[in-house]
Amino acid sequence: MKNEVIFNNITKHFKQTEALSNVSFSIREGEFFSILGPSGCGKTTLLRILAGFESPDEGAILLNNQDITNLPTNKRPVNTVFQNYALFPHLTIEENIAFGLRIKKISEDQIQRDIDQMLELIQMAPHRHKYPHQISGGQKQRVAIARALVNKPKVLLLDEPLAALDLKLRQKMLIDLDIIHDEVGITFIFVTHDQEEAMAVSDRIAILNNGRLEQIGTPTEIYETPKSRFVARFIGDTNFFDGIVEQVIDKEYSLLHFDDFPPVKCFHDLPLTKGDLVHLSVRPEKIQISKEPPQENPMFNCMKGTIDDKVYKGDHTHFGVVVNNRKLSVTKQHNRFLLDQTQIDWEDEVWISWHANDGFIFSREKHA
Amino acid sequence: MPRKKLKETLMSLPSFVWLTAFFLLPFIIICVYAFKPADIYGTVLKGWTLSTLNSLGNVYFYKLLWRSLWMSIFSTLVCLVLAVPMGYQMATSSPKWRNLMLMFIIIPFWSSFLIRIFAWKTILHPEGLFHQACVFIGLISQSTPLLYTNFAVVIVMVYTFIPFALLPIYTSAVKFDFQLIEAAMDLGASRIRAITKVFIPGIKKGILTAALMVFIPAIGTYVIPDLVGGVNSDMIGNKIAQKTFAERNIPEASAISMILTLIILIPLGILVLYSRKGRNLEIRSRE
């Protein structure tokens, strides 16, 4: 697949603060691409630069190999779905959708056909003559999408489009978005701070933090092999430990030492030497928990702990397990009928274990 | 909801009393005088007559009425054309600049209205700053008069009434969601088109209020044509003043005032009907 949008060393300052610093990545044609990060990470600024509302201090944006950095907003073949919809209050749903087409002086016949098609796509045909204040939030959202899509943009930009909706509606809209993406087949760029939203629909995700690109990859890559401590923390839950490399066993594994915690064997893809400062991250669902000691296996880290808290969630239970004053979070999936099994309860002594491949190591600065 | 109705009635009572005492009653008195006969010394006589109103049906009065209308409508339009971009500019500025600009609009009110008009006499005078500047950039020749013309009346009216246009427009513009401009530009509109197609409809109520706020005092003005206007710049207000003070003909002055009030009430009525329509729409949406 060819690259459709390319951000090339984008840097942007607002007064003294640096909103984006040297951000470079590319987005492929037809991709559902998410830009994910906490608030203030620069993700919306990046989207506004692509839409043409802001211009970068340095760097260039390419769309289909054409430099659009200095192209004004109204000349760019991209359209935006705004967070607060930004529907024109004085126009009906139909007139809102027709706005871009009327600006382009397309024939009224064609406009009517395009509107009908869009109203069909968003299932809003019965509401075509209503005004924006007469429809619900979810409906406004769909109209905003239709108003953008009707212009047949090369890329659709979605700026936190679901933030203003309640949870149930958000989940439904997310599925709708996915369906619409499949139907129209153009590139979607979806800006969000909600990792679940991004994981659910994206082909690939770029993670931004403090105006810097942290990682770019498929949802699985990002979740399973985070490249930084920030990404590991931001995406999903994880147990974090600060430790020191005690022994590099071979090319792939090393033994880590922790204050007040048993040594841990872990896979590494960084060049490590003895004495390096590292972070270790282990996802709660990767840790197995049982009342009986598990079979000896040199690849497993195995230790004894006490249950400190237990939250039953139906499909899984979340445990807090204390090992040497340190609390680990552990998730146990209930794949079998739970009532037949020996229950793990509060203050029980348990064994926890995880495979050396299921932890990941990041290097750590001395002061961190 | 009779209780709520009662409360609403009580709440609107003060303004109702005020309007009755200072608008409705005087207006009725004027209307009554308009149908009273008078002798040549200005004494109002008993009985009723239509002759005062009939006597207004002459070419001179029609001309006066027409001139008052076009001069005030034209001044209103100029005020709106200037105030809309100014309001846009103010609303998009930082709060610091906004307040500074508001100050500049309000400061002239601290000095007397008459003094400011006399100042314009100096400015528009053939030796004055404005006249000289116009000659310098080649707009007019030295012999073209500016002072004592209809042009002078319009320019001073615009100067005097523009704050009344700017303030309501600014108030609407501040409440306007400027992301809509971005949305319009995103959909392919140039900035100018985004402003005409989205901003202006968005502040429509402010523009209508501004139009009334300028038109109503403009059509009744008499000091401005009196001081900077020429022999053919008289407006209705001058006629009323002349009938009242010079000729002491109260019935004739009342008849003209009545017509003036009716002229003002027509656009006001349209606005009220219009805004009621808008309010019904809102109420329906809330249900």
Boltz contact constraints between the chains, C-beta under 6 A:
constraints:
  - contact:
      token1: [A, 53]
      token2: [B, 182]
      max_distance: 6.0
  - contact:
      token1: [A, 73]
      token2: [B, 185]
      max_distance: 6.0
  - contact:
      token1: [A, 73]
      token2: [B, 186]
      max_distance: 6.0
  - contact:
      token1: [A, 74]
      token2: [B, 185]
      max_distance: 6.0
  - contact:
      token1: [A, 74]
      token2: [B, 188]
      max_distance: 6.0
  - contact:
      token1: [A, 74]
      token2: [B, 189]
      max_distance: 6.0
  - contact:
      token1: [A, 74]
      token2: [B, 190]
      max_distance: 6.0
  - contact:
      token1: [A, 79]
      token2: [B, 186]
      max_distance: 6.0
  - contact:
      token1: [A, 80]
      token2: [B, 186]
      max_distance: 6.0
  - contact:
      token1: [A, 86]
      token2: [B, 179]
      max_distance: 6.0
  - contact:
      token1: [A, 86]
      token2: [B, 180]
      max_distance: 6.0
  - contact:
      token1: [A, 86]
      token2: [B, 183]
      max_distance: 6.0
  - contact:
      token1: [A, 88]
      token2: [B, 198]
      max_distance: 6.0
  - contact:
      token1: [A, 90]
      token2: [B, 201]
      max_distance: 6.0
  - contact:
      token1: [A, 99]
      token2: [B, 187]
      max_distance: 6.0
  - contact:
      token1: [A, 100]
      token2: [B, 187]
      max_distance: 6.0
  - contact:
      token1: [A, 100]
      token2: [B, 188]
      max_distance: 6.0
  - contact:
      token1: [A, 103]
      token2: [B, 188]
      max_distance: 6.0
  - contact:
      token1: [A, 103]
      token2: [B, 189]
      max_distance: 6.0
  - contact:
      token1: [A, 104]
      token2: [B, 188]
      max_distance: 6.0
  - contact:
      token1: [A, 133]
      token2: [B, 285]
      max_distance: 6.0
  - contact:
      token1: [A, 134]
      token2: [B, 285]
      max_distance: 6.0
